[in-house]
Amino acid sequence: MTTKTTPPTRGTLAPPGRSSRRERRAAELQTRTRRVAARLAEFSARPAEQVLHDLGSTPSGLTHREAALRRERDGANAIAQERPPRWYAQLARAFWNPFILVLAVLVAVMYGQWLQVADTEPFDPKIAILGAMVLISAGLRFWQEYRSGSAAAALRALVTTTTAVQRRAGRGRLPATLEIPMADVATGDVVKLAAGDLVPADLRLLTAKDLMVSQAALSGESLPVAKADTRPATDRGQDATHDPVEADNLVLTGTSVTSGSATGVVIAIGADTYLGSMAGALAGERPETSFDTGVKKVSFLLIRFMMVMVPVVFLINGLTKGDWAEAFTFAVAVAVGLTPEMLPMVVTTNLARGAVALSRRKVVVKHLNAIQNLGAMDVLCTDKTGTLTEDRIVLDRYLDVHGRSDGEVLELAYLNSHFQTGLRNLMDQAVIDRMHEAEEVVVDARFTLVDEIPFDFARRRMSVVLRRNDLDGPAAEHLLITKGAVEEVLDRCEGVAYAGDAVALTDALRDTVLRTAEDHGRQGLRVLAVATRTLPVDPDAAADDAATYTVADEAGLTLIGFLAFLDPPKQDAAEALRALADNGVAVKVVTGDGELVAARVCEQVGIDPGTPVTGAEIDALDDLELLDRARTATLFAKVNPVQKARIVRALQADGHTVGFLGDGINDAAALRDADVGISVDTAVDIAKESADIILLEKDLTVLGQGVLRGRLTFGNTIKYLKLTASSNFGNVFSVLVASAFIPFQPMLALQLLVQNLCYDVSQLATPWDRMDADYLRTPRKWDARGIRRFMLVLGPTSSIFDVTTFALMWYVFGANSEVHQALFQSGWFVEGLLTQTLVVHMLRTRRIPFVQSRATWPVLLMTALVMGVGLWLPFSPLAGALGMQALPLAYFPWLAATLAAYCLLTQGVKGWYIRRFGEWL
C-alpha cells in the first residue's frame, strides 16, 4: 500500500488546543521544502554540462580523494529520521505505556496523600513498592528495547544496499564502476542506474534510455513514470518546474527504477534531498501490524476491567469498613493487581530473543514485530527460482526452431547478454559462461554496442542493437538481437530461420515452433526465444552510434531459435515443503515463468500444481473472482508485478496471513502488501528495502524454522497475558467476596503490592519458556475475546480456594476478629502467592504439567524461588513491617491439600475448556 505524501501547504491549521510550536514546525518544513524544490528546479533547467561544472564534477565522476573530502564536508548520505532514537528518548518512551502510566499516576496520588500528613506519619512503604514496580518494569523494558534495537541494527548491517558509481583514481585516469554503500555517495558522484535499483540521492540525469521510475513514495502514483530519454549532446535542460517530482530529467531519493537504464550526477544527499526536506512530515511509526493491534486490544480490555472493578472494591470497602482513606489505598492496590505491568518487557524480550535466535540461522529481522507475523503466516507465496530450485541456472541446449542444436543461436544470445547494460539475470550469466573465452574475444572484436531496448515486465523481452566492425568502413546496417519469453518474441516475428534462409512465419510453422518450446518446457526447462532484425543506417546521421531505437523497432523479427535452461529442483525442497504443510502453512507458487516449466518443477518437489492460473486469466477476473481462484489454486504462472500484488491482497481478503518470498524488482509491490515480506541478501535493492525479513540463504528449511520461532514468540507472549490476567482477576474477585463479608481488610494494601511484585518477578523467565510441539504446528493470531473468556473462566477457579482459605483461617485457626487479622492476612498471602505462582505450570500447557510437559529450567527455578520467598516472609524480619505474623505448623498440611486440590480442579477445568472452546493458549 502506498500513501501520497506532499509537503505541508499554506493554510494548514493545527488542531484546536495544540500549541503554536507545531504550527511553527510545519511552517519551517514548508519553507525548507520549497527552498529545496527551487534548487532542484534550477538544476533541472540547466544543461547537463553546466550542472557538472557547477558541482565540480565530470562525466567520468569524482576522484576517490574528491569523494572522500566531500563526504567529510557534507556527512553521510542518510536522512536523520532513519537513525535509531537516542538512548534517553528510548528511556522516556519506556514509560509511555498504559499500564506503567496507571502505576505512575497511583504513585503520584499516594505520594500526594502522604505529603498532607508527612509531619505526623512516617513515609508510606507502599509508595516505595509502587515506585519500584514502575522503575523495574520501565527499566527492564528500556534495557531490552535498547539491546534489541542494537541487535536489530547489527543484523540490518549484514544487509547492505549499494549503488554503482563512477570514480577515478586521479585526474586524467580512466573511470571505474564501483559498488559502494548508499551512505557513502557524495555530491557530484556519477551514479549508474538499472532496473531494480533504488535511487540513492537526488540525481540530475546525464543519460537515460527507456527509463521508468516508481515514484509512489513521493507522489502516490502507483504506476511507474517515464523519464525523458537523455543524451549529453542534446541536453539543454528543461523548462522550469515547481514540482521536482514531475521533472523529466530528475530522479529523487525514495524512488526506484522499474525498467531502463540511466546515469546521473548527484545534486543533493541526505537531509538536503527532496525527501529529506520532508523528513519531519514523513516521520512516524510504521503501520500497525496484527501484533501491535493485538497488544493494544488486550491492554485496553484489562484497563476497562480495572475501571469497573476498582470503584466497586472502593465502594464495598468504604461502606462495610467505614474507613474511606484505607478503602482508597486498598483500591489502589487492587488496581495494581489488575495491571500486567511486565507486559512491555515480556513482549520486547520475546521479540528480541526471537530475532537473535533467527540470526543464528542466517535470518535477518529488519522489523522485530515481523516475527509474530511470521508465526501467524498460514499462506506463503513464493517464486520457484532459487526457492524450489537450486538457483544454479545452466544453459542446457541451444536449438533451432525444429529442436536441433545450432551454434548461431548461442552466438546471438551471447551478444545480447554480453552487450546489455541493464539488469543482468542468471540466464544472461549462464549464456556468457557457455561461451569459450577465445570465442568471446573474437565476438567482442566484431561488434560494438549502438543502443539497447531494456527489459520490462510487460514486454518480457530485451534487445540490443549492434554495429559490425567492418574493415571496409562504416556498416550500412545495424543488427537488432531480441531475447525473451517465447510467446512475446514470437508475436513480433514475421519470419523463421530455416536451413540458413528466412521463411515466412505461417500458422503451421508457428504451431511447430510453439510445440517445440512446449516439449522442452514439459521437461522442466526454461525456454527463451532469440530473434533478429537488420536495420538500415541513416546515411545523413553525423555518427551512426548516435542512433536511437525504441520498442517500436522490435517488429518484423526473424526467429532464430531457442535457449533451454536447466535449474534443477533442490534436494531438500520437498522435505521443507512437507514441514511447512505439517505446520499449517500452505505454499503457493507465484512466478513469471511459463506454466509448463513451473508445473513440472512443482511436481518434482511434491506440489500438486492443479490447474495453473496465468496472468492473462487474472487480468480478466475482478477481485471477488480472483479471491475464489486464489483460494484453490496452487500455481500462478506468467504473472507481472501488479498481478502478484493482487494475488496477495486476494488471499488477505480471504482471512489469511500472507507471507511473500521474492528477490526481484517484480516482487517489490507484493513484498510491501504482504503481512510479512521475505527477501534474500542477493535480491535487488528495492526488494530488500521492501522486505521485513532477509534470508542470508534462500532456503525454505530456514524459513520453516523461522515460522516456528515466530509461533514460540507469540506463544510465550500470550501465555504471560492469559496467566497474568486470569490470576489477577481471580485475586480481585476474591477480594470482592472477602470485602463484603469480613469485618477487616482481607489483605493489607502493602501485602497485596508485595504479592504482586513477587508474582511479577516470577514472570521474568517467561520469554525463556518453551511451547508444546502441537501448539507450534498451527498458525496463531491475536484474539482479545479469547483472552477475556480465559480470564473470566479460569480467574474465579482460583477464587474457590481463596474462599476455602478464608473459611480455614476463620473457623479452624480462629482468625475471626481484627485482633487476629494479621494471622488471617498472612495465611491468605501465602496461599494466594503459592497458588498464583504454581498455576503457571498448570496453565502454560494443555497437557498434564510436569508429566507430559515441563517448563524450562529458568521458569522452574524462578517460580520455585518466588514460592520460597512467599513461605519465608511471614517468618522473616520483614514480617512486622508487612503486617504479618508466623503461621502455625498445622497450617501447612492444609496448604498442601489446598494446592493439590487446586491443581486437580484446574486440570479438570482445563480439559472442559479445551473441549468446549477447542483452544487453550
Rosetta blueprint (number, residue, H / E / L):
1 M L
2 T L
3 T L
4 K L
5 T L
6 T L
7 P L
8 P L
9 T L
10 R L
11 G L
12 T L
13 L L
14 A L
15 P L
16 P L
17 G L
18 R L
19 S L
20 S H
21 R H
22 R H
23 E H
24 R H
25 R H
26 A H
27 A H
28 E H
29 L H
30 Q H
31 T H
32 R H
33 T H
34 R H
35 R H
36 V H
37 A H
38 A H
39 R H
40 L H
41 A H
42 E H
43 F H
44 S H
45 A H
46 R L
47 P L
48 A H
49 E H
50 Q H
51 V H
52 L H
53 H H
54 D H
55 L H
56 G L
57 S L
58 T L
59 P L
60 S L
61 G L
62 L E
63 T E
64 H H
65 R H
66 E H
67 A H
68 A H
69 L H
70 R H
71 R H
72 E H
73 R H
74 D H
75 G L
76 A L
77 N L
78 A L
79 I L
80 A H
81 Q H
82 E H
83 R L
84 P L
85 P L
86 R L
87 W H
88 Y H
89 A H
90 Q H
91 L H
92 A H
93 R H
94 A H
95 F L
96 W L
97 N L
98 P H
99 F H
100 I H
101 L H
102 V H
103 L H
104 A H
105 V H
106 L H
107 V H
108 A H
109 V H
110 M H
111 Y H
112 G H
113 Q H
114 W H
115 L H
116 Q H
117 V L
118 A L
119 D L
120 T L
121 E L
122 P L
123 F L
124 D L
125 P H
126 K H
127 I H
128 A H
129 I H
130 L H
131 G H
132 A H
133 M H
134 V H
135 L H
136 I H
137 S H
138 A H
139 G H
140 L H
141 R H
142 F H
143 W H
144 Q H
145 E H
146 Y H
147 R H
148 S H
149 G H
150 S H
151 A H
152 A H
153 A H
154 A H
155 L H
156 R H
157 A H
158 L L
159 V L
160 T L
161 T L
162 T E
163 T E
164 A E
165 V E
166 Q E
167 R E
168 R E
169 A L
170 G L
171 R L
172 G L
173 R L
174 L L
175 P E
176 A E
177 T E
178 L E
179 E E
180 I E
181 P E
182 M H
183 A H
184 D H
185 V L
186 A L
187 T L
188 G L
189 D L
190 V E
191 V E
192 K E
193 L E
194 A E
195 A L
196 G L
197 D L
198 L E
199 V L
200 P L
201 A L
202 D E
203 L E
204 R E
205 L E
206 L E
207 T E
208 A E
209 K E
210 D E
211 L E
212 M E
213 V E
214 S E
215 Q L
216 A H
217 A H
218 L H
219 S H
220 G L
221 E L
222 S L
223 L L
224 P L
225 V E
226 A E
227 K L
228 A L
229 D L
230 T E
231 R L
232 P H
233 A H
234 T H
235 D L
236 R L
237 G L
238 Q L
239 D L
240 A L
241 T L
242 H L
243 D L
244 P H
245 V H
246 E H
247 A L
248 D L
249 N L
250 L E
251 V E
252 L L
253 T L
254 G L
255 T L
256 S E
257 V E
258 T E
259 S E
260 G E
261 S E
262 A E
263 T E
264 G E
265 V E
266 V E
267 I E
268 A E
269 I L
270 G H
271 A H
272 D H
273 T L
274 Y H
275 L H
276 G H
277 S H
278 M L
279 A H
280 G H
281 A H
282 L H
283 A L
284 G L
285 E L
286 R L
287 P L
288 E L
289 T L
290 S H
291 F H
292 D H
293 T H
294 G H
295 V H
296 K H
297 K H
298 V H
299 S H
300 F H
301 L H
302 L H
303 I H
304 R H
305 F H
306 M H
307 M H
308 V H
309 M H
310 V H
311 P H
312 V H
313 V H
314 F H
315 L H
316 I H
317 N H
318 G H
319 L H
320 T H
321 K H
322 G L
323 D L
324 W H
325 A H
326 E H
327 A H
328 F H
329 T H
330 F H
331 A H
332 V H
333 A H
334 V H
335 A H
336 V H
337 G H
338 L L
339 T L
340 P L
341 E L
342 M L
343 L H
344 P H
345 M H
346 V H
347 V H
348 T H
349 T H
350 N H
351 L H
352 A H
353 R H
354 G H
355 A H
356 V H
357 A H
358 L H
359 S H
360 R H
361 R L
362 K L
363 V E
364 V E
365 V E
366 K L
367 H L
368 L L
369 N L
370 A H
371 I H
372 Q H
373 N H
374 L H
375 G H
376 A H
377 M L
378 D L
379 V E
380 L E
381 C E
382 T E
383 D L
384 K L
385 T L
386 G L
387 T L
388 L L
389 T E
390 E L
391 D L
392 R L
393 I L
394 V E
395 L E
396 D E
397 R E
398 Y E
399 L E
400 D L
401 V L
402 H L
403 G L
404 R L
405 S E
406 D L
407 G H
408 E H
409 V H
410 L H
411 E H
412 L H
413 A H
414 Y H
415 L H
416 N H
417 S H
418 H H
419 F H
420 Q L
421 T L
422 G L
423 L L
424 R L
425 N L
426 L H
427 M H
428 D H
429 Q H
430 A H
431 V H
432 I H
433 D H
434 R H
435 M L
436 H L
437 E H
438 A H
439 E H
440 E H
441 V H
442 V H
443 V H
444 D H
445 A H
446 R H
447 F E
448 T E
449 L E
450 V E
451 D E
452 E E
453 I E
454 P E
455 F E
456 D E
457 F L
458 A L
459 R L
460 R L
461 R E
462 M E
463 S E
464 V E
465 V E
466 L E
467 R E
468 R E
469 N L
470 D L
471 L L
472 D L
473 G L
474 P L
475 A L
476 A L
477 E E
478 H E
479 L E
480 L E
481 I E
482 T E
483 K E
484 G E
485 A E
486 V H
487 E H
488 E H
489 V H
490 L H
491 D L
492 R L
493 C E
494 E E
495 G E
496 V E
497 A E
498 Y E
499 A L
500 G L
501 D E
502 A E
503 V E
504 A E
505 L L
506 T L
507 D H
508 A H
509 L H
510 R H
511 D H
512 T H
513 V H
514 L H
515 R H
516 T H
517 A H
518 E H
519 D H
520 H H
521 G H
522 R H
523 Q L
524 G L
525 L E
526 R E
527 V E
528 L E
529 A E
530 V E
531 A E
532 T E
533 R E
534 T E
535 L E
536 P E
537 V L
538 D L
539 P L
540 D L
541 A L
542 A L
543 A L
544 D H
545 D H
546 A H
547 A L
548 T L
549 Y L
550 T L
551 V H
552 A H
553 D H
554 E L
555 A L
556 G L
557 L E
558 T E
559 L E
560 I E
561 G E
562 F E
563 L E
564 A E
565 F E
566 L E
567 D L
568 P L
569 P E
570 K L
571 Q L
572 D L
573 A H
574 A H
575 E H
576 A H
577 L H
578 R H
579 A H
580 L H
581 A H
582 D H
583 N L
584 G L
585 V L
586 A E
587 V E
588 K E
589 V E
590 V E
591 T L
592 G L
593 D L
594 G L
595 E H
596 L H
597 V H
598 A H
599 A H
600 R H
601 V H
602 C H
603 E H
604 Q H
605 V L
606 G L
607 I L
608 D L
609 P L
610 G L
611 T L
612 P L
613 V E
614 T E
615 G H
616 A H
617 E H
618 I H
619 D H
620 A L
621 L L
622 D L
623 D H
624 L H
625 E H
626 L H
627 L H
628 D H
629 R H
630 A H
631 R H
632 T H
633 A L
634 T L
635 L E
636 F E
637 A E
638 K L
639 V L
640 N L
641 P H
642 V H
643 Q H
644 K H
645 A H
646 R H
647 I H
648 V H
649 R H
650 A H
651 L H
652 Q H
653 A H
654 D L
655 G L
656 H L
657 T L
658 V E
659 G E
660 F E
661 L E
662 G L
663 D L
664 G L
665 I H
666 N H
667 D H
668 A H
669 A H
670 A H
671 L H
672 R H
673 D H
674 A L
675 D L
676 V E
677 G E
678 I E
679 S E
680 V E
681 D L
682 T L
683 A L
684 V L
685 D H
686 I H
687 A H
688 K H
689 E H
690 S H
691 A L
692 D L
693 I E
694 I E
695 L E
696 L L
697 E L
698 K L
699 D L
700 L H
701 T H
702 V H
703 L H
704 G H
705 Q H
706 G H
707 V H
708 L H
709 R H
710 G H
711 R H
712 L H
713 T H
714 F H
715 G H
716 N H
717 T H
718 I H
719 K H
720 Y H
721 L H
722 K H
723 L H
724 T H
725 A H
726 S H
727 S H
728 N H
729 F H
730 G H
731 N H
732 V H
733 F H
734 S H
735 V H
736 L H
737 V H
738 A H
739 S H
740 A H
741 F H
742 I L
743 P L
744 F L
745 Q L
746 P L
747 M L
748 L L
749 A H
750 L H
751 Q H
752 L H
753 L H
754 V H
755 Q H
756 N H
757 L H
758 C H
759 Y H
760 D H
761 V H
762 S H
763 Q H
764 L H
765 A H
766 T H
767 P H
768 W H
769 D L
770 R L
771 M L
772 D L
773 A H
774 D H
775 Y H
776 L H
777 R L
778 T L
779 P L
780 R L
781 K L
782 W L
783 D L
784 A H
785 R H
786 G H
787 I H
788 R H
789 R H
790 F H
791 M H
792 L H
793 V H
794 L H
795 G H
796 P H
797 T H
798 S H
799 S H
800 I H
801 F H
802 D H
803 V H
804 T H
805 T H
806 F H
807 A H
808 L H
809 M H
810 W H
811 Y H
812 V H
813 F L
814 G L
815 A L
816 N L
817 S L
818 E H
819 V H
820 H H
821 Q H
822 A H
823 L H
824 F H
825 Q H
826 S H
827 G H
828 W H
829 F H
830 V H
831 E H
832 G H
833 L H
834 L H
835 T H
836 Q H
837 T H
838 L H
839 V H
840 V H
841 H H
842 M H
843 L H
844 R L
845 T L
846 R L
847 R L
848 I L
849 P E
850 F L
851 V L
852 Q L
853 S E
854 R L
855 A L
856 T L
857 W H
858 P H
859 V H
860 L H
861 L H
862 M H
863 T H
864 A H
865 L H
866 V H
867 M H
868 G H
869 V H
870 G H
871 L H
872 W H
873 L H
874 P H
875 F H
876 S L
877 P L
878 L L
879 A H
880 G H
881 A H
882 L H
883 G L
884 M L
885 Q L
886 A L
887 L L
888 P L
889 L L
890 A L
891 Y H
892 F H
893 P H
894 W H
895 L H
896 A H
897 A H
898 T H
899 L H
900 A H
901 A H
902 Y H
903 C H
904 L H
905 L H
906 T H
907 Q H
908 G H
909 V H
910 K H
911 G H
912 W H
913 Y H
914 I H
915 R H
916 R H
917 F H
918 G L
919 E L
920 W L
921 L L
